Amino acid sequence: MNAQIRYLLPYFLTHRVKFFLPFALAFISVGLDHLSPWMLKLLLDALHTPKQISHLYSQLAIIAIAVVFSGILGYIQRAILADFSRNVEASIRTSLYSRLIAQPKLFFQKTPTGDLLQNLVQDLDKMQELCGPAMLHLFRTVLTLLTSTVLLYLLSPSMAVLGFLFFTFLAIASLKLMRMVYSGHRQIQKSQGELGGFLRDFLHGIPVAKASGCTDFFSSKLEAQSSKVMNGSLSIAKISATIWPAITLLCGLGIAVSMAWGAHLVAIGAMGAGSLAAAVLYLVRAQYPLVGLGIMAAVIQRGRASLDRVMDLDSKLQMNAFGSPSDMQPHFTSLVLQNLDFTYPDQSNPVLGQISLDLRVGSMVGIVGPTGSGKTTLAKILAGVIPPPPRMCFLNDRDLADLHTNENHGSWRLNIAYAPQDGFLFSWTIAENIALSATTASLEAILEVSSQAGLTPDIPQFPDGLDSVLGEKGVNLSGGQRQRVGLARAFLSQSPVLILDDVLSAVDPRTEQRIVGTLDEYRSNHAILLVTHRYVALQNCSEILYLEEGRIVERGTHAELVELGGRYAMNWKIQSCVPGGVDA
């Protein structure tokens, strides 16, 4: 609990006015709630005194005014606290998101997407219920119990003692039931995250499941996951279902015993009828928040369990892992690798070894090699997707490893445009996807880069042209069209360095020729790294690196490597339909 308070405190202080005001109003509201029973006591006592009957209407008016103002204040405090809790929820979500997008790729490989969605949506929603309605109800309950006990003592000390024992027993029973609910909610939320991740994978992979004839297998797994969530929810529901009737029964018994004792005091003349009526009303006043506390038990424990999960995610997020972009874009001079060695953190075998290259404006370096030779890893390191090792990668003579831990690293990343083979497309229009890194770009600029990427001939095929809205991950585009949208996005960014990872793998030869021509024009004022299996696209590269098992085995221009007669030359002959080549 202390750790949860320390975590929420900075957000509470940020919105401190909206936090403290409802609780200040709660003092007035509870005071007005307890005014009407006391006025009723005075009214009943006045019925036995003819001289006091003249004040009857004024006392009734005071009761009515107190009830009205108490209701108005109750609405105001709940509305303000709801606004406060939603602001806290939004602030925490924004903080988590701003750090989440800065995490390295390994974080997302180890963290299920279903869990992240559960944390950022459902867990935060349950947490705001804890910070809003539940917290206010708990405060009003404590305040009501204290006020009722004090006023009961003024009416009858023995009734106050009896009421205090009744309140204490009821509160302990509620807390016991709350503890029973807490652990169950944590397990349910974990199961819901697993179910969400499974559904996400299944919905994306429905075509594969159908083609493989294994839909029954997925159905059985879904049934098992759903049963796990259902059984956990039913267990908690059974416990929660006992809270309301148990507390209601205890309240009924407590009030019955108190009324019996009060009636005895009236009979022996130790207490007046008006005092008894007020005492019973104070007991009823205290009963309602205590009964509500039983209902709030599930909300409180669900909120605490959700907050624990949010805190677990927060503790895993690295600070300033990649920084965030800014308007500052240092002038690009060079992107250099010096004997780069790289091994993934969760692996023992190196992926890259002794890789050196020099990218400058006007150069186009080609990367080629068999599948699994480390080409994509190399491209991701240079693009900043994977944090580079220290003292091996240099941008403008600055160590990229230092830049990755520097809060200004985002501005340096503006130097580099990266187009992966499987570039992600959002469920936006095609134009909005192209203009992702240049949101203020004009339609003319978008059309120009679309032409450069070879996308223009396909635009008439789309229902609304560039304004056509894409399905999830661009599902309504072909593989080649998705690649060309990603390539157009890279062209529009106007970054001095273009890193293109196999963006020609799904295009036809004519489109490939058009794109290669565009790259030749771009190289005059850009530095280009082209990863590809299409050897025809490498003919005009200033340098070509042939990788095998993460190491450079051949390097040179296209003509030099063909003349060398090595692996590159053999694969070139295969793709050029020249006899004598051997598949790499």
N, C-alpha and C positions, 0 to 999 in steps of 0.2 A: 504493500500500500504506500509506504514512504517513497519508494522508487517511482511509483505512478504519479504521486503529488509533485515530486521534483521534476518529472518530465513535463507535466502540464503547466507548472507554475509560470514559465516564461510566456506562454500563450495567454494565460489568464491575465498577467500583468499588462500585456499588449492591449487587451480589451478590458481593462480594469473598471472603467466607468460602467459598461454594460454588465460587468460581473457583480460589482458591489451594490448598484442601485436596486436590483430586485430584492436583495436580502435586506436592504434598508427599508424598502416598502413592506417587506414581510412582517417587520416589527409592528408597523402601523396596522396592517391588515389583521394580524392575529389579535392585536389589542382590541380592534373593533369587533372581531368575532366574539371576544369574551365580554364585551360590554353589554350585549343584549341579555344574556342570562342574569347578569347582576341587576339590570333595569327591571327584568321580570320579577326578581325577588322584591325589589322596592314596590313594584306595582301590586303584587299579591299582598304584601304587608299593609299597603295603603287601603285595601278593601276593608280591613278591620278598623280603620280609623276614618270616620266620616270627614274630618277636616282635610284629609289628604287626597280625597277622591277628586277634588278640583284639579289636581296635578296629573290626572290619569292621561288626558289627551297629550300633554307635553311629553310624558314619559313614553307613550306609544310612538310619538313622532321621533323621539330620539332613537328608539329601537329601529324604526324604519330607515332613518337616515344612516345609522350605523351599518345596517345590512346592505344598503345600496352602495355606500362608499367602500365597504369591504369587498363587494363583488367587483367594483370598478378597479380597485387596487389589485385584486387577484388577477384580473385580465391583463393589466399593465405589466405586472411583474413577470407573468408567464410569457408575454409577447417579447419583452426585452431579453429575458433569459434564453428564449428560443433563438432570437437573433444572435445573441452571444455565442451559444453553443454551435450554431451553424458557421459563424465566423471562425471559431476555433477549429472546427472540422476542415474548413477551406484552407486555413493557414497551415495546418499540419499536412494536408494533402499536397499543397503547393511546395512545402519544404521537402517532403519526401520525393516528389516528382523531380524537383530541380536537382536533387542529388542522385536520383535513380538514373536519369539520362546521362549522368557522368560516369556511371560504373563501367568497368571493363567487360569485355565479352564473356570472360570466364564466370562472372557473377550471374549472368543470365543463363549460362549453360547449367549452372548448379541450382538455380532457383526456379521452381516450376511457375509457369505463367499463371496458372490457376490460383496459386497462393498469392501472387502479387495483386491480381485482380480482387481477390477476397480482402486483402489488406487495405487497398486503396478505395474500395467501394463499401462493401458490407461492414467490415470491421470499423471503419471510421464512422459510418452511420450509427452503429450500435454505441460507439464511444461517445458521440454527441448526445445521445439519449442519457448517458450517464452524467455528462457535464451540464445538461439542461434540466429536464423534468425531474430526474431522479435526485439530483443534488438539491434542488429547491424543495422537493417533497420531504427529503430527509431533514433539511434545516427547519422547515415548518413543523415537522413532527416533534423534533426536540423542543422547539420554542413553545409549541402548544402544550406539551407535557409539563414543562416547567411552569408556564403560566397557569394551567389548570390546577396543578398541585398547590401553588401559592394561594390561589383564590379559594380552593377547597379548605386550606388550612385556616383562612380567615373566617370561613363559614362554620367549620367544625374540625378541630385538630384530629379527632378520631377518624372522620371521613377522609381527611387528607392522608393519614397513614394507610388506611385501607386502599385508597386510590393509588398511592405510590407503589404499594406492593402489587396491585393489579397491573399498573403500567409497566413495572419492572419485569414481571413474569411474562407479559405479552411481548415486550421488546426482546427478551432472551429467546423466546420461542421463535420469533421472526428471524433473528440472526442465525439460529441453528438451521432453519430451513434454507436460508440464503447460502450457507456454506455447502449444503448438499447440492445446490444447483450449480455452483461455480465450476467445479471440475468437469461436470458433464457438458457445460457450454463450450469449454476449451476444446474438448474432443470433437464435439459436433462441428465447430468452425473449421477444425483441421480436416475433417472428413468432407465438408462442403468445398474446401479448397481443392482437395484431390478430385472430387467429382467434377468441379468446374474445369480443371485441367484435362481430365479425360474427355469431357464433352467437347472441349475446344479441339483437341486432337482428332476426335472421331468425326466431328462435323467437317473439318478440313480434309479428312481422308476418306470420306464416303465413297468417292469414285474408286479409290484403290481397294476399299473393302468389298465393293460390288464386283470389281474386276477379278479379285482374288477368290471370290466365292466364300468369304469368311464373315458374312454379316451375322450369322448365328453366334459366332465367337464373341463379336463385339457386343451383341445383345446380352449375352450371359455376363460379360464383364460389367456392362452398364447396370444390369439387375443387381449384381453383387455390390457395386458402389452405392446404388440407390438404397439398397436394403441396409447398408451400414449407416447411412445418414438417417434413414427412417427409424431404425431401432434406437439409435442414440436420442433422436428427437422425442420418441415415444417415452423413453425412460425419464427424460427431463419433464415431459408433459405430465406424467403420472405424479412426479414430485410436486410440480407447480400446481397441479389440480388439488392437492391436499392443503396448500397454503391458505387459500381463501376460506374454505369451510372451517379449517382448524382455528384460524384466528377469529372468525365470526362467532364460532361456538364459545371460545374463551371470552370474547367480549360480552356476549350475552350472559354468560355465567357471572362474570365480574360485575356487570351492572345490576343483575338480579340480587346478588349478595349485598351490594352497596345500598340498593333501594330498601332491602329488608332491614339493614342496620339503620338507615336513615329514618325509616318508619318507626323503629323502636325508639330512636332519639326524640322524634316528634311526640310519640305517645307519653314519654316520661317528662316532656316539657323542656328537654335540653336543646331543642332545635325547633325553629319555626317552619311553617309549611312553605313559605317563600324561600327560605334557605335550602330546604330539601329539594324544591323544584330547580333552583339554581345549581345545586350540587349534582343532580342527575344530568342536567344539561351540560355541565362541564365534563362529566364522565363521557357523555355521548360525543361532545366536541373532541375529546381525546381519542375516542374509539375510531373515528373515521380515518385520521392519518395513520393510526396503527394498523387498521385493516388495509389501507392503501399501501402501507409499508410491506405487507405480505405480497401484494401484487407487484410492487416495485422491486421485490427481492430478485425476481427473474431478470428485470431490466438492469439492475445494478450489477449482478453477477455476470450477465451477458456482456455488459459494457466493460467490466474489469477484464474479462477474458479477451475481449476484442482489443482493449488497450494494451494488454500484454503482448499480443501478436504484433500490433503496430510497433511497439517498443523493440521487439525482437528484430523486425525488419530494419528499424532505424539504426540499431546497433551494428548491423551488417554492412551498412552503406559507408563507403569510403568518402572522406572529405576531399572535394576539389580534385577528383580523379582525372578529369579532363578539362576543367574550366568551362567557361561559357563564352560564346562569340561576342565580340564588340566591334565597333566601327573602325578600330585601328587595324590596318593591314600593312605591316612592314613590307618594304620593297623586297621582292624576291631576287636572290642572287644564285643560290645553289641548294640542292638537296643531295647529300653525300652519305654513302654507307662505307664504313671502313672495317673490313673483316668482321662482318655481322655474324654472330652466333646466336641462335635462338632455340629454346626448348620450352614447350608449354608447361605451365606450373604443375599440371596433373599428369605429366608424362616424364619418362626417364630418358628416352632417346631424342637427340637433337633433331629439329625439323630443318634448320638452316645452319650452314657452316661456312665461314670465311667468304662471305658475300661482300663484294666491293663494287660500287658503281657511282657515277657522278652525273646528276641531272642538272642541266642549265638551260636557260632560255635558248631556243633554237635547236635543241637536241631532242631526239625521239629514240628511246631505248626500248628494244623489244625483249620480252621474256618468254621463253618457250621451253618445252620439255615434257616428258611423259606425265601422266596423271599421278598425283601424289608426290611430285618432286619439290613442292614447297612454293609454287608460284603465287598462289592466292595468299598464303601466309605472308610472303614478302610484300605483296601489294597492300595488305591490311596494315602491316607495320608502317610502311611509308605514308599511308593515308591517315594514320592515327587511330585506327580502329582497335589495334592491339598495342598496348604500351611497349615501347622499344627498350632493349637493354641499355644501360648507361655506357657512354663514351663510344658508341658505335654508329649512331645515326645523328646527322647534323643538318639543321635547316638554317641557312644563312650563317653558318659557322657556330650556331647555338646547339647545344646538346638537346636532342628531342626528349630524352629521358627527364631532363630538368624542366623542360617546357610542359611536360605532361603533369607535373606536380605543381606547376605555377598557375596562379589564378588567372593570368593573362594568356594562358595557352590558347583559349578560344580564338583570339585575334590572329594567332599564327596559323591556326587551322584554316583560316579564310584563304590562305595561299594555295590550298589543295582542294581539287574537285575529284571525287571518287565515284566511279560508276562500276558497281559489281555485276557479275553475271546474273545474279538473281535479285536485282534491285527491288526494294520494297515499294509498292505503290499503295497510296491511301485511297479510301473510298470517296474521293473528290472528283472533280472534273479532270480531264486530261491536261487542260491548260494549267490548272492549279498544281497538278503534280509536277509539271515541267518547271513551273515558277517557284518551286519549293524554297530554293535558296536565294531567290530574287523576287519577292512577293510584289514589288512595285513595277515589275517589268511590263512593258506595253504589249499589246497583241501583236504588233509588227515584229517585236523582238522574239516573241514566242514562235511565230510563224517562221522566222528566219532560222532559228536553231532547229526547228522541226525539219526544215528542208535540209539543213546540214547533216542531221542524223538519219536522213532517208525516211522520215516518217510522213512526209507530205503526200505521197501517192495513196496512203492508207486513210487519210483524214476523211475523204468523202464516204468511206465505208461506215464510219461511226454515225449513229443516229442523229446526234446534234453536233457533229464535227468535234472541235476541241472542247466544246462545252458538254460533251457526253460524260455522264457520271459513271465512274468505274465501280465494279463490284468489289467485294473484299479481296485485297491483295491484287487487284487488276485481273480478276478471274475471267472477265469478258474480253480480254486481249490475248492474242497469241504470244508465244514465248518471244518471238522476234520483235513484236510490237512493244512488249514490256521492256526489252533491252533497249530499243530505240528511244522510248520515253525517258529511260534513265540516262541515256547518252545525251539527249537534248537537254536534260536537266544539268548535266555537267558542263555542256557548252555554254548555257545561259549564265552560269555562276561567274564567268569571266575570271576565274582563278588562274594564276600563271602556271600552275602545275596540274596536269590531267593524268590521273591514274585510272586506266581502263582495264578491267579484269575480264577477259574473254567475252567482250560485248559483241563479238561478231559470230558467236557460235550458232545462233539461230536465225541468221539472215541469209538471203539468197545471194548468189555471186554478183548480180548487178547492183544490189543495194550495198554489198560489201565494197565494191569498187568505188561507189559514190562516197561512202564514209571514209575510205582510205584517202581519197582525194581531198576531203575536208581536213583530215589530219595533217596532210602535207602542207596545206595552207596555214593551219593553226601553228605549226611548229616554228614559224618565223618569229612569233612573239610569245610562245608558250614552251614549257618543258613537258614532254609526254612520256609516260611509261605505259607500254602496250603489252599486256599479257594475252597471249592467244595461242590457239592450235592451228590457225590458218596461216600458213607460211607465206602465202602470196601477199598478205598484209605487211610483212616485215621487210620487203625488198628495199624500201626507202629509209629504213631505220639507220640512224647514225651509228648504232652499236646494238648487237644482239647477244644476249646471254642464254646459253643452253644449260638448263639445270637437270641434274640427276641426283636423286636422294639428298636434295638440299644443298648441293654443291655445284659450282660452275665448272663444267667439264669442257666447254668450248665458248669462246667469245670472239667477236669481230663483226664486220659488216656482212651483209648477205653474200656479196661476191666472194669475200675472203673465206667464209665458212663453206660455201659450195666448193670452192677450189680446194679447201682442206680435205674434203672427202670423208668427213666424220659422220657422227650421228645426225647432225643437222642436214648435211647434204643427202644422206640416205632418205630421210623423211621428206625433204624437198622433192626428191625424184618421185616418191610415191604420190604426193599430192599433185605433181606436175605430169603424172602419167608417163614418167620416164622409166623404162625397164631397169631392174637391178637394185631397186630400193628395198630396204628391210624395215619393217614396222618397229617403231620405238616402243 
